[in-house]
Amino acid sequence: MRKAMLALFLFTAAVATGACHDTTHSGADTKPVAGFVTDTAAFDAFIATHPTAEQFHARYPDVQLVLPGTVTTMEMRSNNSRYFPELDKDGHITGGGFR
């Protein structure tokens, strides 16, 4: 009886901790990218994951994310340093462009 209870407890603990693990993003691709966007293929692949604004800031800390309602200047930049995202209803970035 004790062995069955212990096995049930261990199984429940394993299921509970395994269910909390996020497997949609690997830890290898979460390193911050310093500077402005130069690898547009990698940037497009990141945007295809539909990140949140927080995930965007964590990955590209030097790129200004201009969200709706953000006050910004109107000058044109050609160095991929300012991104204007398109958001879904949950606030995830689904596309956008540099300006």
N, C-alpha and C positions, 0 to 999 in steps of 0.2 A: 504494500500500500504506500509506504514512504517513497519507494522508487518511482511509482506511478505519479505521485503528487510532485516530486522533484522534477520529473521529466515534463509534466504538464506546465510547471512554473517556468522551466527553462525554455520550453517551446513558446510559451506566451511572451516571455521577455524578448526572445529572438524575433518574433513576428512584430512586436511593438516597436522595437528599435529599427528593424529593417523597413518598416512602413514610413518612418520619418526621414529616411535617406532620400535626397533629391538626386535622381539619376539622369535628369534631363540636361544637365550641364556638367561637363568634366572640369576638374580643377585646373587642368593644363591651360585652358583658354581664358582664364579669369585674371591673368596678369595685366596690370595697367600698361597702357601704351603711352609712352612719353611723347610730348610734342604734338604736332598736328597730324592729320591723317595723310599718310603717304601710300600705304598699302590699301587701295580702294577695294580690292577683292576680299581681303580679310574683313574690312569694315562692312561691306555688303553682306558677307556671311554672318557677321555679328548682328546686324540689323534684322536679318531673316529669322533670328531666334525670337524676335519681338520683345526686346528688353524693356524694362521699366526705366524711368529717368534715373533712378538710383543706380541701377546696373550700368547705364550708359556713363554716368559720372565716375563710377568705379573703374571702368575699362578705359575710358578716354578722358582723364581728368583735365587735360589742357585744351579740350575742344569745348567751346561755349555751346550749350544746348539751349536754343531759343524756343521755349514753350509758349503756348498761347497765353497772352496777357503779359509776357515779359517785355519790358521796355528796353529797346536797343537802338543803336544808331543805324542809319540807312546806307552806310558806305558798302560798296561791293568788295568782298575779299576773295582772292583767288588762291589762297593757301590752305583751304579746307580746315579753317579754324573755327567756323561757326556753322552749326547744323540746325536747320529748321525741320523738325519732325512732323510726320503725320501720325496721329494717335488714334487708337481704337477706343471703344466706349469704356474700356477698363484702364485706359491710360498707358497702354503699351505702345511702343514705337513700332509702326508697321511700314514706314517708309519716310521719305522726306528728301531734302537736298541741301547742299552747301550754297551759301550766298555770301 
